[in-house]
Amino acid sequence: MRLVFQLMRDNGKTYDALEWDSGILRSTIKSWRNEKTPSLQSIEATLGAFGWQLVPVPPLENLPADVRDALDEIGQHFRSDEETLGAALAAINGRAGGPACGGRYRERGAYWRTAA
């Protein structure tokens, strides 16, 4: 969950603001620093509050050779293999939308109102 805390720092988002935007309680988010592991729904909701999506990605070695070659070509414009893969898969995925989660996430989070 280091990514969530890094995004909070980079965007100047407080725990209270993240709670409001994601629908995840402030105390729950704070517990991720040292104690608890978040659920998939919680990860999707908190990343969604920053306009991010969680996309499952296979290891590069499991992709077909032509896809790996295309990613390698795209990768020449990025700093790291992870960034390349993420950008390429996001472009391939090309669809917006939130996770299948409870109503409170969709009602409270600005992300769910604008992502579709």
C-alpha positions in Angstrom: 0.0 0.0 0.0 3.0 2.2 -0.3 1.5 3.5 -3.5 -1.6 4.9 -1.8 0.5 6.7 0.8 2.8 8.0 -2.0 -0.2 9.2 -4.0 -1.5 11.0 -0.8 1.8 12.8 -0.4 2.1 13.7 -4.1 -1.4 15.0 -4.3 -1.6 16.6 -0.9 -4.6 14.5 0.0 -5.5 14.1 3.7 -6.9 10.9 5.3 -10.2 12.7 5.7 -10.3 13.6 2.0 -9.3 10.1 1.0 -12.0 8.7 3.2 -14.6 10.9 1.6 -13.4 10.2 -2.0 -13.0 6.4 -1.6 -15.6 5.5 1.0 -13.0 3.7 3.1 -12.8 4.7 6.7 -9.9 6.9 7.8 -9.0 4.5 10.6 -8.9 1.6 8.1 -6.6 3.5 5.7 -4.3 4.4 8.6 -4.1 0.8 9.7 -2.5 -0.2 6.4 0.7 1.5 7.4 1.7 -1.1 9.9 -1.1 -3.5 10.8 -3.6 -4.7 8.3 -3.7 -5.8 4.7 -6.5 -4.1 2.6 -9.1 -6.1 0.7 -9.2 -5.9 -3.1 -12.3 -3.7 -2.9 -10.5 -1.3 -0.6 -7.5 -1.1 -2.9 -9.7 -0.4 -5.9 -11.6 2.2 -4.1 -8.6 4.1 -2.7 -6.8 4.0 -6.0 -10.0 5.1 -7.7 -9.9 8.2 -5.5 -6.8 9.2 -7.4 -8.1 8.3 -10.8 -6.2 5.0 -11.0 -7.5 1.5 -11.8 -6.2 -1.8 -10.7 -5.5 -3.9 -13.8 -4.3 -7.5 -13.5 -1.2 -8.0 -15.6 0.6 -11.3 -16.5 4.4 -11.5 -16.2 6.1 -10.3 -19.4 7.4 -13.8 -20.1 3.9 -15.2 -20.2 2.8 -12.8 -23.0 2.9 -13.8 -26.7 6.1 -12.9 -28.5 4.4 -10.3 -30.8 2.9 -8.5 -27.7 6.3 -8.5 -26.0 7.9 -7.0 -29.1 5.2 -4.3 -29.3 5.7 -3.5 -25.6 9.4 -3.4 -26.1 9.0 -0.8 -29.0 6.6 1.3 -26.8 9.1 0.9 -23.9 11.7 2.9 -25.7 9.7 6.0 -24.7 9.5 5.2 -21.0 12.0 4.9 -18.1 11.2 1.4 -16.9 9.7 -1.9 -18.0 7.0 -1.5 -15.3 5.9 1.8 -16.7 6.0 0.4 -20.3 3.8 -2.5 -19.4 1.4 -0.4 -17.4 1.0 2.2 -20.1 0.6 -0.5 -22.8 -2.0 -2.5 -20.9 -3.9 0.6 -20.0 -4.1 1.5 -23.7 -5.0 -2.0 -24.7 -7.6 -2.2 -21.9 -9.1 1.1 -23.0 -12.2 0.9 -20.8 -13.1 2.9 -17.8 -15.3 1.8 -14.9 -15.1 0.9 -11.3 -15.1 -2.4 -9.5 -18.1 -4.4 -8.6 -18.3 -3.0 -5.1 -20.9 -1.8 -2.7 -23.0 1.3 -3.2 -21.2 3.4 -0.7 -18.1 3.6 -2.9 -20.1 4.8 -5.9 -22.2 7.3 -3.9 -19.3 9.0 -2.2 -16.4 8.9 -4.5 -15.9 11.5 -7.2 -14.0 8.9 -9.2 -17.1 6.7 -9.7 -19.1 9.7 -11.0 -16.6 10.6 -13.7 -14.8 7.4 -14.7 -17.4 5.9 -17.1 
